[in-house]
């Protein structure tokens, strides 16, 4: 999907972000025809659409929650399917009386996907509207005994809201959502150690942004210990490597805030190596770390390396 280039401010993104572009006219036309083709392929009749729902779109959207180096293509495909969402919401809403459990959970997942797309497009205000609906649908499902109060999907919705409010700079509210997410994970999903580690990294970003570097450092050191142990058990654990790369990047930022420039250089250099090993040199976070390393070399008056 072609689009205009967009500028991302260095070091002002969090772990779940994905680079995005605003579609130009040609891209919108491509997306329209792609949508029509999918509608014809997947939903040849209204009855089929109502029976099948929009599992394909929701399934693709879920990939955004678990990052992968090939996600740029998946992200573009999901963007091209954006016109599905209003119709999907209508279908799920109309089916609520007949199929309450399935429809509530689908609406929650749909809202989370829409919120993720909005947040990754730097529209945090729109994102938190969708994340608010995501939480409301899950809580309605809990109220109707359709899922557990500590469903891990609800914890994920809390994290979505934490990142959305964090992106708006509403850190007090973000901390509340971070705590709800971490409490649910640590109390009911103790085996999900990497999910817990990632939740702490995201919270540490807010700590760094609110001038609490010492607390953030302590949290990140614990995360890195957890990740190290996970990788000793499985060196190919992608989520663990993902968590380590971002934890090191935030730790480098924390060291800069503490005036520990050599430690910051080492942390960002390790983060860059991990990022490139995991995602490749063309991923946008590798670009952010390249910018950081350039700043480090400029500080050291090493013009050749900076260039």
Secondary structure by P-SEA (a helix, b strand, c coil): ccccbbbbccccccccbbbbbbbcaaaaaaaaaaaaaaaaaccccaaaaaaacaaaaaaaaaaaacccccaaaaaaaaaaaccaaaaaaaaaaaaccccaaaaaaaaaaaaaaaaaaaaaacaaaaaaaaaaaaaaaaaaaaaacccccccaaaaaaaaaaaaaaaaacaaaaaaaaaaaaaaaaaaccccaaaaaaaaaaaaaaaaaaacaaaaaaaaaaaaaaaaaaaaaacccaaaaaaaaaaaaaaaaaaaaaacaaaaaaaaaaaaaaaaaaccccccaaaaaaaaaaaaaaaaaccccccc
